[in-house]
Structures are given as C-alpha cells and as structure tokens.
C-alpha cells in the first residue's frame, strides 16, 4: 500500500493539505496494526506451546504484520528461505526509497511554496505597515480637512446670514425710500396747490392792476378835460388803491411777514399788552413805559446778535374805528384775508408812513424780533356780503373788503373788462 501510495504520489504534485491527510491516515493505520500485532504477540507468547514449535515461536517474534501472525496461529506457517527474505527486503527498500524520494520532492516543493507564501506574507505585512504609516500621516491632514470644512461651513453660514441681513436692510431701506417718495409726492402736490393758489392771487392782482391802470387812464382823460369832482374822487381812489396794492405785494412777497425794528413791541407783547393800532403814531410808546418793560422783561429786551425771536402781539383797532390791519395774501379770488399776520425784524425797513422822529426813537436791536399779529377785531366784526361791499361807499370799506370788492367779478371796479352801466 505504501508503494502504491508512493507511486501515485510521484505521478504529480499534491497539495500540503492532502499530504498531511495522507500521513495522518497512514499513521492511524499503522497504530491500529501495531495494536493488533501486540495483542496477537501477547496471545502467541502466553499460549503454551510444545518444544517442537520453537520455529513457530521464533517466526511469531519476527513477524512484522498481523497477517503473518494470523497465518502462524492457523498453522499455515512455512519457513522462508533467506534468499526470498532478502528479495522481499530489497523490494521493500526500493519502495521505501521511492516513497522517501517522493516525500523529499514533495517536501522541497512544499518548502518552495512555504517560502513563496512567506515572501507574500512579508510583502503583505510591509504593505500593511506602509498603509498604517500612511494612515497615521494622513490622519492629521484628514483632521485639518474636516476642521477646514467646518470653518468653511461656518463662514458660509455667517456670509449667508449677513447677506440675508443686507437684503432685509435693503428692503427696509427701499420701503422707507418708497414712504419718503410718497411723502415727497404729497408735499409736491401740496406745493403745487399753493403755487396754483399763488398764481391765482397774482392773476387777481394783475387784473386789479390792469383795472387801476384803466382808471388812471380815465383819470388822465378827465384831467385833460378839466377839473371836476369825479376827478378828485378818482385821484383819492387811485391813491388808496395804490397803497392797498403795495401792501398786498409787500405781504405776499414776504409770505405774510411784515418787517419791524422795535424791540419794545416785543416787550409789550411779552407783557400781554395790546397795541391800539399799527399806525406809527399809535406805536410811539411812553419812554417811561418802555423803561418799565425793559426792567420787567430783560430776557425779551436783551436779544443776542444773529438771533430771531417770535412773540405774539394782539392788534386792536383805534377808538375812532379807522385802524388799518395788515392784509395777508388771499387764498383764492373773493376770499377773506387770513386772521393772523407775522411781523419780523430783519427783512425790510419800517413802514413808509412812519415819521422820521419815530424811526429815530426806535433803538437798534441786537437781533430780529418776529411778532405774529392776531386781528381779533376783524374776527369780531361781522363780515359783509358781496352785495353789501358792492353797495357800500369806498371810503367806509376796510382794505380786505376793498380787495373783496375788486376781486368780485360783479363789481364795476373788478379786474377784467369794465362792465358798462
């Protein structure tokens, strides 16, 4: 069996696992044969045998297999010759050599395989060590890359948040700008209405001026024709109308502000006193009263340079009822004057009708005084209708009623084409 195994194994290379299995099977078989051989030897030796069986006993001791012992026990032992034994031993020796050579070749091949596997294992271990070293080297890079990614995400998030805040602020600013534009549009509309009203007022004044120019031409024609009562009445009317027009132009050009350079008027307004009128004669106060007002109200009298103050001054008509109130610009043709007029002190000189003595009596103020005038008397006076103003005498009308009469289209003295009687 061993020879057959050696021949079969020498036919070609086998694997290490198959060789190990074969060796294990052979060793197991030999162990079983040795156990059987030992039992049979013990049986043969312990069995009593006659002296004539010494040859059999010796053959049993020299037996190397179970089959030989069985044949001895059956009485089939035949003494072998020495030549046959030598031949058998030679055959067994050759088979053992063959098996040994096969096993040697197999061992050499397995040693080469083992060396190859060891080389591969060494290469794999070196590769593993290199990869470990590379992983150790790349771990800080990976950590830094992850950190950079986190920082990039944080910066991107903050940039997105800042951009969102900028967009929100831009939208809010755009909303505020839209609101400002709407406010500016409304302001432009209001200013446009004011300009339209002012244009209408100027148109009314232009018509009045045209009408007065026609009256002047008529007066000149009457003057050329001769001296008469209508001429004298026309002269007085023209003079009065010229004064009214000049006052209207002065008030309109200064947005309802009339200049005045008297700080004592401001002191009187602060004290709560009422001026009896606006004529220069009525505005000349007692010097003692001015000193008392200056001592009582020093904060009003002491005005620093370049400063403008506004105080309220109430104007009452004179006792004879002939006081004139400051006319303000009309809002439309045929409307009454505004009820309050402001007086300021650094825009124009005093009224032309003021006497030189009165102008000299006024001290030079350190600053300008703006004094609003409230025409409470005109509010208390009952307003006349257009027909009443038209039927009344011209010298009994107030400047506001005269302006109402001039701006009335039904009036004979209205602006535009003269109505024929």
Order of alpha helices (4+ residues) and beta strands (2+ residues): alpha-alpha-alpha-alpha-alpha-alpha-beta-alpha-alpha-alpha-alpha-beta-beta-alpha-beta-alpha-alpha-alpha
